[in-house]
């Protein structure tokens, strides 16, 4: 009788221990899945937020293009920052046409996201700058077409000071300040044989490198560092449109 009671007691303890272990494993599994799921959700949410930021900057680029294409005197762009920061950083392109050089201050309009990715607008181009590398989201109005013997550079310069962050929707107002024919000079022929663009003094030289590398059949490396050139042409036109930027919160 005593042995039977002892066996029953041991079996009860074993069942309780097994139940406790099983329950603990289940709870731990649920916790791990929950934590992993939350991490994945955060990553997806950050990625979606960055995509929205990129889309908004492309929209800004398309709006400012109206200043060049239709000479619109004033344009506005609405943008929800979602806590992101906006700033304008110094950036300069050097353009040389048959030995005649000009420095054009373009500025770089930067949206800094929470994920550490910068969405950059500069002279019509939009770049996504992130740890994994650079992505050209939109190309500028730079055309090197040796087959037609011409080069056309439409450079847009931003003039203004912006350095703030906001979680609400803002309006960015752009106004034409000046339109300049950089090349050819007034009264001169647009004839040219070589056009070079130096990006060493831009805010994101690597982004410009990526842009020119994606068009190897048109722009080629120059012996001078950070410089790309278009040859085999007989005509070159370089326009510069200066636009004032004002942010309304």
VORO-562357 format. One record per residue (C-alpha): x, y, z; residue number from 1. Coordinates in pm, 1 decimal. Example, Ala and Ser with C-alpha at 12.3 -4.5 7.8 and 13.67 -1.06 7.14 Angstrom:
2
+----------+----------+----------+-----+
:       c1 :       c2 :       c3 :   i :
+----------+----------+----------+-----+
:   1230.0 :   -450.0 :    780.0 :   1 :
:   1367.0 :   -106.0 :    714.0 :   2 :
+----------+----------+----------+-----+
***
This chain:
249
+----------+----------+----------+-----+
:       c1 :       c2 :       c3 :   i :
+----------+----------+----------+-----+
:      0.0 :      0.0 :      0.0 :   1 :
:    279.0 :    239.5 :     90.1 :   2 :
:    458.8 :    167.4 :   -237.1 :   3 :
:    144.3 :    238.2 :   -436.6 :   4 :
:     94.2 :    571.9 :   -265.3 :   5 :
:    452.2 :    666.5 :   -332.6 :   6 :
:    421.2 :    581.8 :   -702.8 :   7 :
:    105.1 :    788.1 :   -732.5 :   8 :
:    268.5 :   1084.5 :   -565.2 :   9 :
:    571.0 :   1066.8 :   -795.0 :  10 :
:    347.2 :   1047.8 :  -1096.8 :  11 :
:    156.8 :   1356.8 :   -978.1 :  12 :
:    480.3 :   1552.4 :   -936.0 :  13 :
:    597.0 :   1444.6 :  -1280.5 :  14 :
:    270.9 :   1554.5 :  -1441.3 :  15 :
:    287.8 :   1891.6 :  -1267.7 :  16 :
:    651.7 :   1941.8 :  -1375.2 :  17 :
:    570.8 :   1847.2 :  -1734.5 :  18 :
:    277.0 :   2086.8 :  -1740.7 :  19 :
:    493.5 :   2368.2 :  -1597.1 :  20 :
:    769.3 :   2311.0 :  -1852.1 :  21 :
:    525.0 :   2291.8 :  -2142.8 :  22 :
:    346.7 :   2608.0 :  -2031.7 :  23 :
:    678.8 :   2791.9 :  -1992.9 :  24 :
:    788.8 :   2688.2 :  -2341.9 :  25 :
:    459.2 :   2808.6 :  -2487.8 :  26 :
:    478.9 :   3145.3 :  -2309.1 :  27 :
:    843.9 :   3191.2 :  -2411.4 :  28 :
:    758.5 :   3105.4 :  -2771.7 :  29 :
:    473.0 :   3354.4 :  -2777.8 :  30 :
:    699.7 :   3624.1 :  -2631.2 :  31 :
:    971.7 :   3560.0 :  -2890.1 :  32 :
:    725.0 :   3560.6 :  -3178.5 :  33 :
:    566.5 :   3879.7 :  -3045.3 :  34 :
:    900.8 :   4056.4 :  -3010.6 :  35 :
:   1011.5 :   3939.5 :  -3353.9 :  36 :
:    681.7 :   4045.3 :  -3504.0 :  37 :
:    703.4 :   4390.6 :  -3347.0 :  38 :
:   1056.4 :   4431.0 :  -3480.9 :  39 :
:    945.8 :   4332.6 :  -3828.8 :  40 :
:    647.5 :   4564.8 :  -3804.9 :  41 :
:    872.0 :   4855.4 :  -3702.5 :  42 :
:   1102.8 :   4782.5 :  -3997.4 :  43 :
:    808.8 :   4772.3 :  -4238.0 :  44 :
:    667.3 :   5094.3 :  -4093.9 :  45 :
:   1001.8 :   5275.5 :  -4122.7 :  46 :
:   1040.1 :   5153.7 :  -4480.1 :  47 :
:    692.1 :   5278.1 :  -4570.4 :  48 :
:    762.5 :   5615.4 :  -4406.7 :  49 :
:   1085.3 :   5649.2 :  -4606.5 :  50 :
:    898.6 :   5564.5 :  -4927.9 :  51 :
:    644.5 :   5838.2 :  -4851.8 :  52 :
:    929.0 :   6084.3 :  -4784.8 :  53 :
:   1089.7 :   5993.0 :  -5116.9 :  54 :
:    761.5 :   6037.4 :  -5302.5 :  55 :
:    711.0 :   6381.1 :  -5146.6 :  56 :
:   1058.2 :   6495.5 :  -5254.8 :  57 :
:    998.3 :   6369.9 :  -5608.8 :  58 :
:    675.7 :   6572.3 :  -5601.6 :  59 :
:    877.7 :   6877.4 :  -5495.4 :  60 :
:   1116.0 :   6817.6 :  -5787.0 :  61 :
:    831.9 :   6791.9 :  -6036.4 :  62 :
:    674.4 :   7111.3 :  -5903.1 :  63 :
:    997.3 :   7311.8 :  -5922.4 :  64 :
:   1046.6 :   7188.4 :  -6278.4 :  65 :
:    759.5 :   7421.5 :  -6370.5 :  66 :
:    998.0 :   7712.4 :  -6307.9 :  67 :
:   1217.7 :   7581.5 :  -6589.5 :  68 :
:    973.7 :   7429.0 :  -6835.4 :  69 :
:    695.1 :   7688.0 :  -6824.1 :  70 :
:    874.5 :   7974.8 :  -6643.9 :  71 :
:    610.8 :   7965.1 :  -6368.7 :  72 :
:    693.1 :   8256.6 :  -6135.3 :  73 :
:    570.6 :   8085.2 :  -5816.9 :  74 :
:    484.6 :   7734.0 :  -5703.2 :  75 :
:    389.2 :   7566.5 :  -5372.5 :  76 :
:    436.0 :   7211.1 :  -5250.0 :  77 :
:    250.8 :   7061.1 :  -4953.6 :  78 :
:    445.4 :   6807.9 :  -4748.2 :  79 :
:    379.5 :   6619.7 :  -4422.5 :  80 :
:    712.6 :   6578.4 :  -4247.1 :  81 :
:    611.8 :   6311.3 :  -3990.0 :  82 :
:    877.5 :   6442.4 :  -3753.0 :  83 :
:   1149.6 :   6448.2 :  -4018.6 :  84 :
:   1397.7 :   6732.2 :  -4053.6 :  85 :
:   1439.4 :   6965.0 :  -4351.9 :  86 :
:   1753.9 :   7158.1 :  -4432.9 :  87 :
:   1934.4 :   7325.0 :  -4721.5 :  88 :
:   2304.8 :   7247.0 :  -4749.9 :  89 :
:   2566.3 :   7419.1 :  -4963.5 :  90 :
:   2637.6 :   7240.9 :  -5291.9 :  91 :
:   2818.4 :   7360.9 :  -5603.4 :  92 :
:   2853.1 :   7222.8 :  -5955.1 :  93 :
:   3139.2 :   7326.6 :  -6178.5 :  94 :
:   3053.5 :   7327.2 :  -6548.8 :  95 :
:   3319.9 :   7377.5 :  -6816.4 :  96 :
:   3238.1 :   7436.6 :  -7183.5 :  97 :
:   3542.5 :   7426.5 :  -7412.5 :  98 :
:   3772.5 :   7549.8 :  -7135.5 :  99 :
:   3536.9 :   7820.8 :  -7004.6 : 100 :
:   3443.3 :   7729.7 :  -6648.4 : 101 :
:   3154.7 :   7840.6 :  -6423.4 : 102 :
:   3071.5 :   7751.4 :  -6062.3 : 103 :
:   2696.1 :   7717.7 :  -6007.9 : 104 :
:   2569.8 :   7710.8 :  -5650.0 : 105 :
:   2276.5 :   7468.9 :  -5660.6 : 106 :
:   2212.8 :   7392.1 :  -5293.7 : 107 :
:   2092.8 :   7054.4 :  -5166.1 : 108 :
:   1745.0 :   7025.4 :  -5012.7 : 109 :
:   1760.0 :   6739.2 :  -4760.9 : 110 :
:   1485.7 :   6549.1 :  -4579.7 : 111 :
:   1629.2 :   6347.3 :  -4290.8 : 112 :
:   1413.6 :   6048.3 :  -4191.3 : 113 :
:   1400.8 :   5863.8 :  -3857.4 : 114 :
:   1558.5 :   5555.2 :  -4015.8 : 115 :
:   1882.1 :   5740.1 :  -4094.4 : 116 :
:   1804.0 :   5767.2 :  -4465.8 : 117 :
:   1840.6 :   6106.9 :  -4633.7 : 118 :
:   1619.4 :   6200.0 :  -4928.6 : 119 :
:   1806.9 :   6466.5 :  -5124.5 : 120 :
:   1685.4 :   6704.9 :  -5392.9 : 121 :
:   1946.8 :   6894.8 :  -5588.9 : 122 :
:   1909.7 :   7061.7 :  -5928.8 : 123 :
:   1620.9 :   6843.4 :  -6040.3 : 124 :
:   1770.8 :   6515.5 :  -5916.8 : 125 :
:   1642.5 :   6316.7 :  -5619.8 : 126 :
:   1866.2 :   6072.6 :  -5433.2 : 127 :
:   1799.3 :   5822.7 :  -5155.8 : 128 :
:   2111.9 :   5814.8 :  -4940.0 : 129 :
:   2124.5 :   5522.5 :  -4694.3 : 130 :
:   2370.5 :   5285.1 :  -4527.8 : 131 :
:   2306.8 :   5018.5 :  -4789.0 : 132 :
:   2410.6 :   5255.5 :  -5066.2 : 133 :
:   2277.3 :   5525.4 :  -5296.5 : 134 :
:   1972.4 :   5516.0 :  -5519.1 : 135 :
:   1900.1 :   5764.2 :  -5798.3 : 136 :
:   1525.4 :   5821.4 :  -5766.1 : 137 :
:   1501.2 :   6098.1 :  -6025.5 : 138 :
:   1746.2 :   6228.0 :  -6283.3 : 139 :
:   1819.0 :   6598.4 :  -6346.9 : 140 :
:   1771.2 :   6782.5 :  -6673.7 : 141 :
:   2118.9 :   6699.3 :  -6805.3 : 142 :
:   2127.1 :   6566.0 :  -7160.2 : 143 :
:   2442.0 :   6447.0 :  -7336.9 : 144 :
:   2342.5 :   6320.7 :  -7680.9 : 145 :
:   2642.9 :   6274.7 :  -7912.1 : 146 :
:   2414.5 :   6116.2 :  -8172.8 : 147 :
:   2251.5 :   6457.6 :  -8219.5 : 148 :
:   2575.8 :   6643.1 :  -8144.6 : 149 :
:   2439.7 :   6842.8 :  -7849.5 : 150 :
:   2454.9 :   6893.8 :  -7472.7 : 151 :
:   2183.7 :   7061.1 :  -7268.4 : 152 :
:   2220.7 :   7130.3 :  -6896.0 : 153 :
:   1930.0 :   7278.4 :  -6705.8 : 154 :
:   2060.0 :   7365.7 :  -6358.8 : 155 :
:   1824.1 :   7480.0 :  -6082.6 : 156 :
:   1964.6 :   7666.9 :  -5781.8 : 157 :
:   1788.2 :   7690.4 :  -5446.1 : 158 :
:   1830.7 :   8012.9 :  -5250.6 : 159 :
:   1707.0 :   8020.3 :  -4892.9 : 160 :
:   1758.7 :   7893.3 :  -4539.3 : 161 :
:   1563.9 :   7602.0 :  -4396.7 : 162 :
:   1660.6 :   7403.1 :  -4088.4 : 163 :
:   1378.0 :   7259.0 :  -3880.4 : 164 :
:   1164.4 :   6952.8 :  -3815.9 : 165 :
:    790.4 :   6915.4 :  -3777.5 : 166 :
:    526.5 :   6646.8 :  -3733.2 : 167 :
:    258.5 :   6848.1 :  -3912.1 : 168 :
:    196.6 :   6938.1 :  -4275.6 : 169 :
:    391.5 :   7231.0 :  -4416.7 : 170 :
:    391.7 :   7429.4 :  -4739.4 : 171 :
:    709.8 :   7500.8 :  -4933.1 : 172 :
:    691.4 :   7805.3 :  -5157.0 : 173 :
:    936.9 :   7851.4 :  -5444.3 : 174 :
:    970.6 :   8172.1 :  -5646.5 : 175 :
:   1186.1 :   8247.2 :  -5950.7 : 176 :
:   1459.7 :   8498.3 :  -5871.6 : 177 :
:   1670.3 :   8487.9 :  -6182.9 : 178 :
:   1720.9 :   8302.2 :  -6512.1 : 179 :
:   2071.2 :   8300.6 :  -6660.0 : 180 :
:   2222.4 :   8164.7 :  -6979.7 : 181 :
:   2555.7 :   8034.5 :  -6852.3 : 182 :
:   2668.4 :   7916.6 :  -7194.9 : 183 :
:   2690.6 :   8041.7 :  -7461.4 : 184 :
:   2760.1 :   8399.1 :  -7364.4 : 185 :
:   2521.0 :   8662.9 :  -7491.4 : 186 :
:   2556.2 :   8711.5 :  -7863.4 : 187 :
:   2784.0 :   8409.6 :  -7902.3 : 188 :
:   2724.6 :   8087.9 :  -8093.7 : 189 :
:   2638.1 :   7773.7 :  -7891.2 : 190 :
:   2902.0 :   7577.3 :  -8080.8 : 191 :
:   3114.5 :   7356.4 :  -7853.8 : 192 :
:   3308.2 :   7030.3 :  -7867.4 : 193 :
:   3341.9 :   6929.4 :  -7499.4 : 194 :
:   3140.5 :   6985.0 :  -7180.5 : 195 :
:   3269.9 :   6874.7 :  -6839.6 : 196 :
:   3090.0 :   6860.6 :  -6504.9 : 197 :
:   3289.0 :   6850.9 :  -6179.8 : 198 :
:   3095.4 :   6729.3 :  -5873.1 : 199 :
:   3370.8 :   6747.6 :  -5608.8 : 200 :
:   3209.9 :   7044.5 :  -5430.1 : 201 :
:   2856.0 :   6906.5 :  -5423.6 : 202 :
:   2692.1 :   6800.1 :  -5096.2 : 203 :
:   2678.8 :   6436.1 :  -5211.3 : 204 :
:   2952.9 :   6365.2 :  -5469.1 : 205 :
:   2891.0 :   5988.4 :  -5452.2 : 206 :
:   2529.2 :   6042.4 :  -5554.3 : 207 :
:   2638.4 :   6237.2 :  -5862.2 : 208 :
:   2892.8 :   5965.5 :  -5941.0 : 209 :
:   2613.4 :   5709.4 :  -5937.3 : 210 :
:   2407.8 :   5925.7 :  -6172.5 : 211 :
:   2684.1 :   5959.5 :  -6432.1 : 212 :
:   2783.0 :   5592.9 :  -6398.1 : 213 :
:   2429.6 :   5492.7 :  -6496.5 : 214 :
:   2479.7 :   5663.4 :  -6832.8 : 215 :
:   2824.2 :   5534.7 :  -6938.4 : 216 :
:   2750.6 :   5562.8 :  -7308.8 : 217 :
:   2696.2 :   5936.4 :  -7275.9 : 218 :
:   2910.4 :   6075.7 :  -6993.6 : 219 :
:   3266.0 :   5945.6 :  -6961.1 : 220 :
:   3530.1 :   5977.8 :  -6688.9 : 221 :
:   3770.0 :   6267.9 :  -6717.9 : 222 :
:   4138.0 :   6265.0 :  -6622.1 : 223 :
:   4049.6 :   6517.4 :  -6349.1 : 224 :
:   3899.1 :   6350.8 :  -6038.0 : 225 :
:   3522.5 :   6379.8 :  -5978.4 : 226 :
:   3472.8 :   6502.0 :  -6334.2 : 227 :
:   3259.7 :   6366.8 :  -6617.7 : 228 :
:   3256.7 :   6489.1 :  -6974.9 : 229 :
:   3050.1 :   6475.7 :  -7290.6 : 230 :
:   3240.8 :   6475.9 :  -7618.8 : 231 :
:   3168.0 :   6428.2 :  -7986.5 : 232 :
:   2930.7 :   6726.2 :  -7992.6 : 233 :
:   2905.4 :   7054.1 :  -8180.8 : 234 :
:   2655.1 :   7243.6 :  -7966.2 : 235 :
:   2613.0 :   7313.1 :  -7590.7 : 236 :
:   2357.2 :   7512.8 :  -7392.7 : 237 :
:   2369.3 :   7560.9 :  -7013.1 : 238 :
:   2078.9 :   7730.3 :  -6835.2 : 239 :
:   2063.8 :   7825.7 :  -6467.3 : 240 :
:   1737.9 :   7909.2 :  -6290.6 : 241 :
:   1766.8 :   8053.7 :  -5941.1 : 242 :
:   1467.3 :   7988.6 :  -5712.9 : 243 :
:   1397.6 :   8134.5 :  -5371.3 : 244 :
:   1267.5 :   7888.0 :  -5109.9 : 245 :
:   1035.3 :   7977.6 :  -4823.1 : 246 :
:    878.0 :   7731.5 :  -4579.8 : 247 :
:    537.3 :   7801.1 :  -4427.6 : 248 :
:    458.7 :   7593.7 :  -4117.9 : 249 :
+----------+----------+----------+-----+
***
